[in-house]
Amino acid sequence: MDKIIKYNPEQLCYWLEASGLFENLKCSKNLGVARFNYKDSEVLVSASGRISIRGGKQTGNLTELISKCVWPAKYCICNFTALDCARGLCGYCRDHVCNAIGGENSENKESDLGRDILKKSGELKSTFNKIEMLVEQFKRLADAMCDELHIEGAESKKGDEQFDEINKEILMYMTSVKRKEDAALGIYVAGIVANIKDSIDKILNLNKIGVDKTDIGALIEARNIVMSGFNSLVTVNVVGAFNAINSYNGFFSQNKNVKKEILEIGKNGLEIAKLVNRPIPK
């Protein structure tokens, strides 16, 4: 494998497969190399960023298509991927435009990310309908845990299928728009989805290891932060987002000794709420 790594190999493989655009896809997470066919072309993509195309016409268009599909897996200068930065995992990129999303010389745009998502509500309507279903699944699972009910394994598979379907739609949006700034919006939407899916995974893990009765109150708070954060984002409710952020601060200060999964669920809700005012590429 090439020594210079520009893309996370595991995420590279995931997003190529999630697109559903490429035939005979074979991708090695260990080597960071993918091979596949697209129409009349044979393609090799590596984590170094190299894209080799044999055969076919309009290779420039195909290169652009592939680059958009693997964009969420691209590393930022902070060593997180674009998707991870969109999730809020990088402290610097929470307050600045991520290098992997906006480019090396990108400037912060004085705009609410929530409002930009709302402007694209027509093109993203189906996607957000599915995201809302994923949020409802999270709430249903969290409620079951709070009521000390056992969660069936089928719920985990259902969440995985929804997650993949939503990401496929996000890539369809990203590859269909002409402006890079519009395509970049899709990465932030993918970040929302990743935080919700991570919250579902944390609930399912709690289902396996069990939750102490003393942790139930904290889990309810964490659930509420996720719900209020998401509702604030889709309605561009700045006050609601501010309240969700304050709720998290109080939640964290009072629940430092609860299971880490519960804290991380609350953190996911916090980052979703913060997206209402995140800076985006200009």
WOSULHU-V364798 format. One record per residue. RES is the residue in one letter. SS is DSSP state (~ for helix, > for strand, _ for the rest). OMEGA is omega in whole degrees, 0 to 359 (* if undefined). D_FIRST is the distance of its C-alpha to the first C-alpha in Angstrom with 1 decimal. Layout:
# WOSULHU-V364798
{{RES	SS	OMEGA	D_FIRST} {RES	SS	OMEGA	D_FIRST}}
This chain:
# WOSULHU-V364798
{{M	_	178	0.0} {D	_	185	3.8} {K	_	180	6.3} {I	_	183	8.7} {I	_	179	8.9} {K	_	182	11.8} {Y	>	174	12.1} {N	_	186	12.6} {P	~	181	10.5} {E	~	179	13.8} {Q	~	176	15.9} {L	~	180	13.9} {C	~	182	14.5} {Y	~	186	18.1} {W	~	174	19.1} {L	~	179	18.1} {E	~	182	20.1} {A	~	183	22.8} {S	~	183	23.5} {G	_	186	24.8} {L	_	192	24.4} {F	_	182	21.8} {E	>	177	22.6} {N	>	183	20.8} {L	>	172	18.0} {K	>	184	15.3} {C	>	179	12.7} {S	>	177	10.5} {K	_	180	10.9} {N	_	182	9.0} {L	_	183	5.7} {G	_	182	6.8} {V	>	178	7.5} {A	>	175	11.2} {R	>	180	13.6} {F	>	176	17.3} {N	>	172	20.5} {Y	>	185	22.7} {K	_	183	26.2} {D	_	186	25.8} {S	>	170	22.2} {E	>	189	19.0} {V	>	171	16.1} {L	>	178	12.3} {V	>	179	11.0} {S	>	180	7.7} {A	_	176	8.0} {S	_	182	8.0} {G	_	180	11.2} {R	_	176	10.9} {I	>	181	13.4} {S	>	184	14.3} {I	>	177	17.7} {R	>	179	19.7} {G	_	178	23.4} {G	_	180	25.7} {K	_	178	27.4} {Q	_	182	27.1} {T	~	178	23.3} {G	~	178	23.9} {N	~	180	25.4} {L	~	177	22.6} {T	~	179	20.0} {E	~	179	22.4} {L	~	181	22.8} {I	~	181	19.1} {S	~	178	18.8} {K	~	181	21.8} {C	~	183	20.6} {V	~	182	17.5} {W	~	180	19.4} {P	~	182	20.3} {A	~	184	16.7} {K	>	180	16.3} {Y	>	172	16.4} {C	_	178	19.8} {I	_	179	20.5} {C	_	179	21.9} {N	_	167	18.6} {F	_	176	19.9} {T	>	178	18.9} {A	~	179	21.5} {L	~	180	22.7} {D	~	178	23.2} {C	~	178	25.0} {A	~	178	27.2} {R	~	182	28.0} {G	_	182	29.3} {L	_	178	27.0} {C	_	182	26.6} {G	~	181	30.1} {Y	~	185	29.7} {C	~	173	28.6} {R	~	185	31.6} {D	~	179	33.8} {H	_	175	31.7} {V	_	180	29.7} {C	_	180	26.1} {N	~	182	24.0} {A	~	181	21.4} {I	~	185	24.4} {G	~	183	26.8} {G	_	186	24.8} {E	_	184	25.0} {N	_	183	28.7} {S	_	178	29.9} {E	_	176	33.3} {N	>	177	34.7} {K	>	180	37.0} {E	_	183	40.3} {S	_	176	40.2} {D	_	178	40.0} {L	~	179	36.9} {G	~	180	39.2} {R	~	178	41.4} {D	~	175	38.5} {I	~	180	37.5} {L	~	179	41.2} {K	~	180	41.4} {K	_	186	38.8} {S	_	179	40.6} {G	_	181	41.5} {E	_	183	38.0} {L	_	186	36.7} {K	~	180	39.9} {S	~	180	38.6} {T	~	181	35.4} {F	~	173	37.6} {N	~	179	40.0} {K	~	177	37.2} {I	~	178	36.1} {E	~	176	39.7} {M	~	178	39.7} {L	~	177	36.7} {V	~	179	38.6} {E	~	176	41.7} {Q	~	177	39.7} {F	~	181	38.7} {K	~	180	42.3} {R	~	179	43.6} {L	~	179	41.3} {A	~	178	42.2} {D	~	179	45.9} {A	~	178	45.7} {M	~	180	44.3} {C	~	178	47.0} {D	_	178	49.6} {E	_	177	48.1} {L	_	179	47.4} {H	_	179	44.7} {I	_	181	41.9} {E	_	182	41.1} {G	_	181	37.5} {A	~	180	37.8} {E	~	180	37.6} {S	~	180	34.0} {K	~	179	33.0} {K	~	179	35.1} {G	~	179	33.3} {D	~	181	29.8} {E	~	178	31.1} {Q	~	181	32.7} {F	~	181	29.6} {D	~	180	27.5} {E	~	179	30.3} {I	~	181	30.8} {N	~	176	27.2} {K	~	179	27.4} {E	~	178	30.5} {I	~	179	28.9} {L	~	176	26.2} {M	~	177	29.1} {Y	~	184	30.9} {M	~	182	28.0} {T	~	183	27.3} {S	~	182	31.1} {V	_	184	32.1} {K	_	183	32.0} {R	_	179	32.1} {K	~	180	28.9} {E	~	178	31.1} {D	~	178	32.2} {A	~	180	28.8} {A	~	179	27.8} {L	~	180	30.7} {G	~	179	28.9} {I	~	177	26.3} {Y	~	177	29.3} {V	~	177	30.8} {A	~	177	27.6} {G	~	176	28.0} {I	~	182	31.5} {V	~	180	30.6} {A	~	179	27.9} {N	~	178	30.5} {I	~	180	33.1} {K	~	178	30.8} {D	~	178	29.9} {S	~	176	33.6} {I	~	179	34.2} {D	~	179	31.7} {K	~	177	33.5} {I	~	181	36.8} {L	~	177	35.6} {N	~	176	34.4} {L	~	178	37.9} {N	~	180	39.4} {K	~	186	37.9} {I	~	179	38.7} {G	_	180	42.0} {V	_	176	43.5} {D	_	179	46.4} {K	~	179	49.4} {T	~	180	49.3} {D	~	185	45.9} {I	~	180	47.2} {G	~	179	48.5} {A	~	179	45.2} {L	~	177	43.4} {I	~	178	46.0} {E	~	180	45.4} {A	~	177	41.6} {R	~	183	42.2} {N	~	179	44.6} {I	~	177	42.3} {V	~	182	39.6} {M	~	181	42.4} {S	~	177	44.0} {G	~	180	40.8} {F	~	180	39.8} {N	~	178	43.4} {S	~	181	43.6} {L	~	186	40.5} {V	~	177	41.5} {T	_	183	45.1} {V	_	181	44.0} {N	_	184	46.4} {V	~	179	45.8} {V	~	178	48.5} {G	~	178	47.1} {A	~	178	43.6} {F	~	179	45.4} {N	~	179	47.2} {A	~	178	44.1} {I	~	177	42.5} {N	~	178	45.7} {S	~	179	45.8} {Y	~	181	42.4} {N	~	177	43.4} {G	~	179	46.5} {F	~	183	44.7} {F	~	183	42.1} {S	~	184	44.8} {Q	~	187	46.9} {N	_	184	44.3} {K	_	184	42.0} {N	_	178	42.8} {V	_	180	42.0} {K	_	185	39.0} {K	~	179	35.8} {E	~	181	35.1} {I	~	178	38.3} {L	~	182	37.4} {E	~	175	34.0} {I	~	177	35.9} {G	~	179	38.2} {K	~	177	35.3} {N	~	177	33.8} {G	~	178	37.3} {L	~	183	37.5} {E	~	176	34.4} {I	~	179	35.6} {A	~	182	38.9} {K	~	181	37.4} {L	~	180	35.8} {V	~	183	39.3} {N	~	180	39.2} {R	_	174	35.5} {P	_	182	34.8} {I	>	182	32.9} {P	>	180	31.5} {K	_	*	34.4}}
